[in-house]
Amino acid sequence: MGSIRQRQLKLGAILAGVGTDFSQWRDPELPSNASIDIDWYIQNARLAEEARFDLVFIVDSPFITLDTAPHFLNRLEPLTLLSALAVSTSRIGLVGTLTTTYWEPYNVARLFGSLDHISKGRAGWNVVTTGLEGASRNYGKDKHLDHALRYQRAEEFVDVVKGLWDSYEDDAFPYDKENDVFLDKSKQHALNHKGEFLSVAGPLALSRSPQGYPVIFQAGDSNAGRQLGAQIADGTFAAVEDFESALEYYKDLKARAKALGRDPDAIHVLPGIAPIIAETDEKAREIAIEREGSLDIEKKLVALGRAFNYHDFRQYPLDEPFPDISNLTLNSYKGHAERILRGVASGNLTLRQAAERYGGWRLSFVGSPETVANEIERWFVGGAVDGFNIRVTNPRDFRAFREYVIPILQKRGLFRTEYEGTTLRDHLGLPVPENRWTARKREDPSHAAAA
C-alpha cells in the first residue's frame, strides 16, 4: 500500500457546457446557454479547484454540421475562455485544444505563452491534427491534409513552438532602470526554422513563461497519433472503451515512450469518463438506463457518423449487417474509426448494434460512491491509467463526484487533499524544461560565444 500512496491519481474536469451528446442540454439544472456562459465555466472551474482537480480541459474542433451535438454548435473559443478562467482561479491547470493543421506556430506559441503568464504557470496545450475533413473549407483549403502528413506536420509544429518559447533565456530581461538596460541582447535568439512544412524566423515577442513550456497534451489514438503522443506529450487524453483497451493503450504508449528514450512515467494517461452516481448501485443503473433511453437511434447514428467525417448512416437499414463503407478514406478520426470497424467485425454487429455501442459516451462509471471509487482505484492501481478526465455537464453527477467520491479516494491516499505547488507542472510532477540556449552555453561555452 505504501507504494500506491506515493503515486497520486490525476484528475481533469472536461468543461463541456451543454454537452457533447444530444440530451444533456435538457437537464433542468443546466443553463441552456452554458457553452457560451462564462459564469458557468467560472463556477465549475472554481468547484473543480476547490476539489483539488489538476486541471480543467476545453475541447474544440473547427467544423460543424446541422446535426452536430449541442455543445459543438455554439461554444466559446478555448484560449479566450481559459484566459477568463486564469483570472478567476488560482491553482487549477488550464488546458485547451488547438489544431496544428490550421494554425501557425507563431500564433500558437504566443497564445499559450500568454496564457501561461496570465495564469502564473497553469497553461496546457492539447495538440490535435483535426479529424473532420470539412474543416479545410473553413480555412481556405480545398482538401484536408492527408492523415500521415497531418501528424508529420504536427511533430514539426510542436518543435517549432517549443523553439519559439525558448526565444529568450530565463534571465534575458534585467529590467535595470538605473543603467537603462531593459534587455540583455545576448539572450534573445531567433529560431530561423526552415523545415518540410514550416518556415518561422522568430524570435517570439514574449519572455519565457513560468513553466518554461506550457504542458503538452495529445489526444490521437491511431498508430501515428500514439507515436506522436509518445514523442511530444506530457499527458494524453486517451479514447478507450473498457479496462482491457485502457490497459493495452497504456502499455503501448509507455513502451513507445521508453523506446524513444523518454521516461514513461513522465507521460500521464487520462481517459475521459462520465460517472453516474447515486445512493445505491441499483439507483445509479436506473438513472443510466433512463438517460440511455432518452437518446433516440437517429441521434446515435449521427454520433456514430462523426468518427467517419459525419458520414450519414441514417441512409442504411438498421437491422442488417453494418454497411460496407470501404469507399471512405478514414482521413478523419482515423484511430476512432478503425476501432469501431474492428469492434463491428469482431462482434458481427448490425448497424443498430454498432450505433448503440458507439453512438454514445461509453465510459460511464455507474454506481454508489463506493462502487465508482473502487472502479477508479482498480484502473489506477491496475496500471491502466494515471488518472481520469471527468465530464462536467450534469450538475448532480459532478456534485456527487466531488462530495462523495473524492473523499473516498483521499481517505485511501490516492488523491491529494491540498495542492502542493502552484503550477500545472507542479501538480503533474513535471520539471521545468531548461532553455535550449542556456543548455548550449552550459555544455559548450565556445558555441555560446558564437551564438
N, C-alpha and C positions, 0 to 999 in steps of 0.2 A: 504493500500500500504506500510506502514511503516514496517509491519512485513515481507512482501515479500522481502524488501530490506535487511533485516538482514540475510536472508537465501540466500546464494550465490550458483549459478549454478556451478557445477564442470564439467570440460571438459578434456577428454583424446584424444590423437591422435593415432590411430592404424596405425603404420608404416608397411604396408604390401607389400612393393616393387612392383612387377609386378601384384599383385592382387590375391585374393582368389577365383575369378571366372575365366572363361575361355577366356574372351575377352579383359580384361583391358590392358594386356601387349602389345596390338597392338596400343595403343594410341601413336601418333607420338611425343608427348611431353615427353613421359616416356622412360628412358633408358631401353633397352631390358634386361639388366642385373641388374636392380635396386635392386633386392632382395639380391644380393651379392656385391653391390656397396656401400662401406662405405661413400663415398662422398654424395650419395643420402640420406642416413639416417641422416648424419650430417646436410645437408642443410635443410631437413624437420623438424628435431628436433629443429633447431635454429629458423625456421619460426614459429613453434608452441610456442616456448618460447617467441618470440617477440610478439605473440598474447596473451600471458599470460595464456596459457593452464596449467592445473595442472600437466599433465603427458603425456609421450609417452608410448605406450604399444606394446610389441613384442609378437606375438602369436607363438605357437610352438606345434609340435606333432612328435613322433618318428617313423612314419610309412608312406610309400608312395606306390603307385602302378603306373603302366604305365599311368593310366587315371587321376591321381591326378592333381589338379589345378596348374597352372604355379608357383606361389609363393612357394607352398609347395615342389615342385620338386627340388628347388635349392636356398637355403636361408642360411643366416648366423646363427650361434648358438647364442641364446639370451644373455647370460652373457658376452661373448666376445664382442659382438656388443654393449651392454649397457655400458661396460667399456670404449669403444672408445667414446661413446656419453657423458660419465661422464666428460671427459676432454675437450670436445668440446662445452659444455653448462655450465651454472652456476646456474640456478634456477629450471628448469623443472624437475618433477619427472621421474624416470626411472624404468619401471615395465616390468618384463619378466616372461614368463611361464616356469615352471619346474615341472615335474611329481613326485609325491610321490610313485608311483608304481615301478618305475625302477631306482630310485636314492637311495642314502643312506643319512641319516640325517646329518652326519658329513660333507660330501661334500657340501650339500646344505647350511648349516649354514656358512661354510667357504666362499663359493662363494658370497652369498648375504651380509654377513657381510663385506667382502672385498669391494663389490660394494658400500655399504653404506659409508665406509671410503673414498674410492676413490672419490665419488660424494659429500662428506661432508654432507651426510644425505638425499639423494634423492632416495634411493632404495625401490623397492616394488616387492614382490613375488606373482605371480598369481599361486595359488595352484590348480593343476589338478590331476586327478587319471588316465588319459589316456583312451580315449574311444575306440581306434582302437585295436582290438584283435591281429592283425598281429604284433604289437609292441613286443609281447612276444618273438618272434623268433629273434629279434634284440638284445635281452639281455640274450640269452642263456636259455630261458624258453620254455617249451613245450606247456604251456597253459597260457592264460591270466587270471589273478586273477579274481574271481567272483566279480560282481558289489558291492554287500554288503560288501564283505571283503576288497575291494579297499578303500571304504570310512572309514571302521574301521581302516585300516592301516593308512590312511591319517590323521585321528584325532590324533592317537598316534604319527605319524611322526611330525606333526606341534608342538605338545607339546614337543617332544624331541629337535627339532631345537631351540625352544624358550629357553629351558633349557641350550643348548649349548651357545646360545647368552648371557646367564647370567653367563658364566663361570668365568668372572672377575667382581668384583664390579667396579663401575664407577671410583673410585679413587685408583685402585689397583696398578697403576704404578706411584710412586712419582718421578721417574727419578732424584733421588738425587745423583748427581755426587760427591759432596763433601764427603758424608758419604757412598758412594758405595752401594746405595740401588736403584736397578732398579725396583724390585717388592716387594710389601708388601705381603708376602706369606700367611698371614691370609685372604687375599681377593681373592685368587684363589680357585675355587671349582670344584671338579669332579662331574659329573652328576650321574654316576653309575646306569644307567637306565636298567632295565630288564623287558620287557613287553611282550604282546602277540605276537607281530610281530618283535620287535626291541630290540637289546641289544647294548647299547652305553655307554662307560665308561666316555669319556671326560677327562679333560676339553678341550675346543676348544682353539687352539693356536692363539687367536686373541682377542684383547681387545674389550670391549663393544663399539658398533658403535654409531655415533652421535644421531640416532633415538632410541637407546635402542634396539628395534626390527625394522627391515625394515617393511614397511606397508604390511599387508597381504590382498591379493585379492583372490577371488574364483569365479569359473565360472560354477559349476554344477547346473543343473536345475531339476534333478529327485528329488523325495522326500528326498532321502539320501543326495543329493547334496545341497538342500536348507537347510537341517538341519545342515550340516557341515558349510555352509556359515554363518548361524545364530550364530553358536558357535564360529567360529575362525576368521571370516573376518572383516576387516575394510572397505572393499568395495567389491561389486560383479559386474561382467560383465554379466548382465542378458541377456538371449536369449528370446526375446518377439517378437510378431508379430504385435501388434497394441496397441492402448491406453488401451483398456479393459484388454488385457492379461498383460500389464505392470502394471496396477493398481492392478490386482489380485496378481501378483508376489510381488509387493512392500508391500502390506498389509500383505501378508502371511509371507514374510521374517521378517518384522519388528515385527510381532506378535510372531514369533518363538524366535526372539532375546529377546524380553521382557519376555517371559516365562522362558528363561534361566537366567534371572536376569541381562541382559545386557541393556544398554541404546540404544534403537532402532535408535536414531539419530546418533549414532557412526558408523553405517554401511551406506556406500554410495552406492546407486544403480545406475549403469551406463550402460544402454544398448547401443549396437552399432547401429549407423545409417550411411547412405551414402547419404548425401544431394546432390540433383541436383538443381543447382541454375542458373537462367537466368534473363534477364531483366523483363520478364513477366511470369505469371503462364503458359500461353499457350506455350510459347517457351520452358520452362522447361519441360512441359509434352511431347512436341515433342522430346526433347533430350532423355527423359526416355523411350519413345516408341521405338525410334531408337536403343537405347542400348539393350533393351529387345529383339528386333528382331535380334540383331547380335549374339545371343546365340541360337544355334540350339537345338532341342529337345533331341538329343542324349547326349549332354553335360549336359543338365538339369537332365536327368535320372542318369548320373554319380554323379552329385551333390546330388541328392535325395538319392542315394545309400550310400553315405558316412556316413549318420546317422545310417545305418544298417551294419556297418563294410564293406563298399564298396560292398554291395550286388549288383549284376548285374541285374538291372531292364530292360535292353535292350532285355532280352530274352522273355518278355511278350508282348501280343497285347496292343497297345496304347489306343485304344478306347473301351476297355472292362473294367468291374469293376476292381478296384485295386486288384492285385493278393493276394491270401492267402499266407502270409508269417509267419503263426503261428509256423512254424518249426524253425524259427530263435530265438536265445536266447535273443536278445536285450542286450547282455552283451557288448555293445559298448557305443555309446552316448545315453544312456537309456532315459534320460529326453526328448531329442530332438526327438528320435524315437517315444516315446509314444505320444508326442504332435502331430506329423504327423499322427499317426494312429487315434487319436481322431478326428482330422480335416477331415481325409478321411471318417471316419464313419459318422460323423455328416453331412457332405456335400454329402455323397454317391458319392464320386469322382471316375472318371475313372483314369487310370494310367497317361494319358496325363494331365488331370486336376491337379493331385497331383504333377506332375513334374513342371508344370507351376507355381503352387503356392509355392512349397517348394524347387524347384531346383535353386533358385537364392537368392540374398540378398533382404530381404523383406522390411526392414525399410528405404526406400529411401524417405526422406522428400523432396518433389518436389515443386518448385515454385519460385517466386521472393524472394529477400532477406527478405522483409517484411513478406511474407507468411510463409517462413521457420522459421523466428524468432517468429512469432505468434504461430506456432505449437510447437516449443520448449518451449515457455512460457506456453502454455496450459498444456503440460505434466508435467512441473516442478511445476507450481502453483497448478495444479490439483492433486498433490500427487501421481503421477505415477513413478517419477524418482527423483534422486538427481542431475542428470546431464547426459551427454552422452559421449560415445566414438565415435569420428568421424573417419571414414575410410579414410586414406590418400593413394591414388593411383593416381587418376585422378588429374593432376596438376591444371586444370582450376577450378574444384569443390573446392579444398582446398583453392585456392587463393580467390575465391568468398566468401567462408565462412569466411575467415579471414578478408577480406577487407570490406565486406558489411553486413554480418550477425552479427558478433561480435560487431561492433559499435552500432548496434541497441540494442542488449542485454545490453551493457554497459550503453547506454543512459537511459534504463529502470531500471537501478540499479540492474540487475540480475547477472551481471558478473563483475569481478574485472577489474580495469584499470591499477593497478600495483600489483606486488607481495608484500604481507605484511610480509612474512617470507622467510627463506632460505631453509627449508626442505620440503619434501613431507608431513610430519605430520603437519607442519605449514599450508600448502596450504589447507589441508583437515580438519583443526581444531581438530586434534587428539593429546592427551597428549603423552609424552614420558613415556612408562611403567617403573615402578620402578623395579630395580633389585631385584629378589626374595630373595637373601641372605641379602641384605640391609634391605628389608622389615622384614625379620625374626628377624634380630638383633634389629630393632626398636620395634617390637611387643613383643619380648621375649628375653631379654638380656641374660638369663641363657642358652637358646638354642644357642645363638651366641657364647658364651664362649665354649660350647661343640663342635660346628662346627669348 
